[in-house]
Structures are given as structure tokens and as C-alpha cells.
Amino acid sequence: MKLSKLIFKLFILSLLLLQSCSQDDDDTVFPKGDYENGILVSGEGSGAGTGSISFIANDFSDSENLIYKKVNGTELGTFLQSMAFSKAKAFIVVDNSNTITVVDRYTFKKEGEITTGLATPRFLTVVGDKAYVTNWGAAVDETDDFVAVIDLNSLQLIKTISVSNGPERIIEKDGKLFVSHKGAYTNNNVISVISINDDSVKEIVVKDRPDELFFSDSGALVVLSEGRTLYDASWNVTGHTQAGISMINTSSLSVDLELTFEEGEHPSLMVYEDDMIYYALNGAIFKMNAEATALPSSSILTAEGYLYAMEVEDNRIYATNTSFSDVSTLNIYDVTTQEKIDSKEVALGASKIYFN
């Protein structure tokens, strides 16, 4: 009997040791969801269909449209303006519906929704446990624009911060929010700087219709202003204001350098990758060093079709040929050779590209 008990104890001990070794040696990383390790393309939608999101695997072996609808069984609505990410969550901003839908960024299963305190929301950034959302307010009122502050634990509005007309992109650095003001249904030419500590607002004047903005490796705020086209009462073109790329000191809030475009040139879609600036002009894509003191004289490639969204990642340019009546196309180019690597059908009204 004693021998049997001893054998049994040794057997149990060996099982425990095997389990411990197995746990120590098992470095298996389980997938977080079907939409991990890929490219997400959001489409605004149009009268022809809802706003939606497409997924493309990083190796381009697989792609899928309408992923939110497939997971949740419902539509997002129009117009899907932008997405933002924080840890395992994605925030989907739909401006016509005045909603922000919260999903798991890897499974796209809906986790919540923000429906109060918004008025034509545009872009969102997360700082700590709060989201800061730019809002246009009512189309007929140029004085009711604001940044909504949302508690991400309760998904409820905490407060609003009044800002100038037409706030768009919003990013944060060192306790300050930087907001570009393209001007909504009209025009504007300022960057708002909001102190998170006390909600005070300062403004930096740049060229007309600033939109994309980011921080360079050297810490400067880089802003692309598209400039605007001037019309008479009969909508005949009478002139243009200058577009520009502004380099702003985030401490002094001074414009240290401004690179201006020729009259009539209206660049768009500026992105930043590996200390290089990329932007689009008349369907062509240009590339320049972030420390350059002059604009490039020639483009690196011309994108196919209607270029409405662009991103750069791992020596690849992702550029849409966007349609608002049918599916759009995402074209992928090699930065070095400028050759097209692949193309995928993506969302109706494709307008933003993200990496997940």
C-alpha cells in the first residue's frame, strides 16, 4: 500500500512538472481577432450606400469589405468621417449621424456608442481616459464650433471647448491639443492650441484651409494648408490664395518656416513617414525631407484615378482611386521603384487609411 501511494505521488509530481515546463516553453501568440495585422480603409459612403470599413491583410493575401456590418449586423451610416485608436479600441466617427461607435479594433465587435453632446463630429484623439472630438456645429452658424471632451469610461460628455470655425484634425503633445481649422462650409486659416490643463485657447495663423498636421521627428508641428479658390457671384474663378507647408515651434507657437506653393496649386493628403513628408498635388505624389527648406520640383509618381486618401508605411505608398457610386480601389506602390505592387477593392467613398 505504501509503495502504491509513493508511485501515485510521483506520478502527480511528474504531471505538475510537465505542465510547468509546457507553460514556460509555450511562446504561442494567439491572434487578437480577424482584423489584426492588416490595413483598414474607411469609406464615407454616399447616396449610393452607407459608410463602411474594409480590411486587407498585410501580405495582401486576403481582403474583406463591410467588416463592421458582417460582425454586428448593422450599418454605420453616412458620412463616416474618420477613425481613431487607443489600445484595443477603435472609435468610428460618423458625422451625419452625430455618433461615435466604439469597437474592439481587432474583432470589430461593437462595445458602445457616444450619441450625446456631438454636432457634426469630425476627428478624435485620445489622451488618458478622455477623448477630444472636433465638431462643426450647425452648418448655418460659424460661431458654434467646439471640441467635445468625452469620458471614455462612461462614454458621456464632460464639457465642450469653444473654438474657431471648421475644426478638423486634432493631435496632442505635452499637454496641448493642436487643431487645424479648414473652415467647414466656408474657410479658415488658423491652428487652435488648447491647454488641456485649463481649456485656454490660442491661435496660430497659417495659410488658408489648413488640414493635415503631425509632429516631425525634431518636434515641430507640420501643417499643410491647401489654399482656396476665389469665385465671383456667378461662381467664376477670380483667383487663388497661396497654399503652404508650415513648420511651427510648439513651445513658442511661432511659425519658424513656411514653404509656399505657386498660385493655383492646392495640395492635399500630407502624410509623414521616416522623417519624410509626402503630399498630393493634382493626382501626383511628392516626397521631401522634413528638414527641407524648399518644395520638391518633381513628383515621385502619379496615382491612378481619383486620389482621395493616401498613407505611407514600410516603403509602400497606399493610395485610393475613390468612387462615390461604386466600390473604390486601393492601389499599393513601392516607394523606391514606383511600381504598383497590388490593388484591392475597398469601401464606397474610401477616404482614410489606417494600419492595425
VENPE-V30411 format. One record per residue. N is the residue number from 1. RES is the residue in one small letter. SS is DSSP state (@ for helix, = for strand, . for the rest). Layout:
n: [N	N]
res: [RES	RES]
ss: [SS	SS]
This chain:
n: [1	2	3	4	5	6	7	8	9	10	11	12	13	14	15	16	17	18	19	20	21	22	23	24	25	26	27	28	29	30	31	32	33	34	35	36	37	38	39	40	41	42	43	44	45	46	47	48	49	50	51	52	53	54	55	56	57	58	59	60	61	62	63	64	65	66	67	68	69	70	71	72	73	74	75	76	77	78	79	80	81	82	83	84	85	86	87	88	89	90	91	92	93	94	95	96	97	98	99	100	101	102	103	104	105	106	107	108	109	110	111	112	113	114	115	116	117	118	119	120	121	122	123	124	125	126	127	128	129	130	131	132	133	134	135	136	137	138	139	140	141	142	143	144	145	146	147	148	149	150	151	152	153	154	155	156	157	158	159	160	161	162	163	164	165	166	167	168	169	170	171	172	173	174	175	176	177	178	179	180	181	182	183	184	185	186	187	188	189	190	191	192	193	194	195	196	197	198	199	200	201	202	203	204	205	206	207	208	209	210	211	212	213	214	215	216	217	218	219	220	221	222	223	224	225	226	227	228	229	230	231	232	233	234	235	236	237	238	239	240	241	242	243	244	245	246	247	248	249	250	251	252	253	254	255	256	257	258	259	260	261	262	263	264	265	266	267	268	269	270	271	272	273	274	275	276	277	278	279	280	281	282	283	284	285	286	287	288	289	290	291	292	293	294	295	296	297	298	299	300	301	302	303	304	305	306	307	308	309	310	311	312	313	314	315	316	317	318	319	320	321	322	323	324	325	326	327	328	329	330	331	332	333	334	335	336	337	338	339	340	341	342	343	344	345	346	347	348	349	350	351	352	353	354	355	356]
res: [m	k	l	s	k	l	i	f	k	l	f	i	l	s	l	l	l	l	q	s	c	s	q	d	d	d	d	t	v	f	p	k	g	d	y	e	n	g	i	l	v	s	g	e	g	s	g	a	g	t	g	s	i	s	f	i	a	n	d	f	s	d	s	e	n	l	i	y	k	k	v	n	g	t	e	l	g	t	f	l	q	s	m	a	f	s	k	a	k	a	f	i	v	v	d	n	s	n	t	i	t	v	v	d	r	y	t	f	k	k	e	g	e	i	t	t	g	l	a	t	p	r	f	l	t	v	v	g	d	k	a	y	v	t	n	w	g	a	a	v	d	e	t	d	d	f	v	a	v	i	d	l	n	s	l	q	l	i	k	t	i	s	v	s	n	g	p	e	r	i	i	e	k	d	g	k	l	f	v	s	h	k	g	a	y	t	n	n	n	v	i	s	v	i	s	i	n	d	d	s	v	k	e	i	v	v	k	d	r	p	d	e	l	f	f	s	d	s	g	a	l	v	v	l	s	e	g	r	t	l	y	d	a	s	w	n	v	t	g	h	t	q	a	g	i	s	m	i	n	t	s	s	l	s	v	d	l	e	l	t	f	e	e	g	e	h	p	s	l	m	v	y	e	d	d	m	i	y	y	a	l	n	g	a	i	f	k	m	n	a	e	a	t	a	l	p	s	s	s	i	l	t	a	e	g	y	l	y	a	m	e	v	e	d	n	r	i	y	a	t	n	t	s	f	s	d	v	s	t	l	n	i	y	d	v	t	t	q	e	k	i	d	s	k	e	v	a	l	g	a	s	k	i	y	f	n]
ss: [.	@	@	@	@	@	@	@	@	@	@	@	@	@	@	@	@	@	@	@	@	@	@	@	@	.	.	.	.	.	.	.	.	.	.	.	.	=	=	=	=	=	=	.	.	=	.	.	=	.	.	=	=	=	=	=	=	.	.	.	.	.	=	=	.	.	@	@	@	@	@	@	.	.	.	.	.	.	.	=	=	=	=	=	=	=	.	.	=	=	=	=	=	=	.	.	.	.	=	=	=	=	=	=	.	.	.	.	.	=	=	=	=	=	.	.	.	.	.	.	=	=	=	=	=	=	=	.	.	=	=	=	=	=	=	.	.	.	.	.	.	.	.	.	.	=	=	=	=	=	=	.	.	.	.	=	=	=	=	=	=	=	.	.	.	.	=	=	=	=	=	=	=	.	.	=	=	=	=	=	=	.	.	.	.	.	.	.	.	=	=	=	=	=	=	.	.	.	.	.	=	=	=	=	=	.	.	.	.	=	=	=	=	=	=	.	.	.	.	.	=	=	=	=	=	.	.	.	=	=	=	.	.	.	.	.	=	=	=	=	.	.	.	=	=	=	=	=	.	.	.	.	.	.	=	=	=	=	=	=	.	.	.	.	.	.	.	=	=	=	=	=	=	.	.	=	=	=	=	=	=	.	.	=	=	=	=	=	=	.	.	.	.	.	.	.	.	.	.	.	=	=	.	.	.	.	=	=	=	=	=	=	=	.	.	=	=	=	=	=	=	.	.	.	.	.	.	=	=	=	=	=	=	=	.	.	.	.	.	=	=	=	=	=	=	=	.	.	.	=	=	=	=	=	=	.]
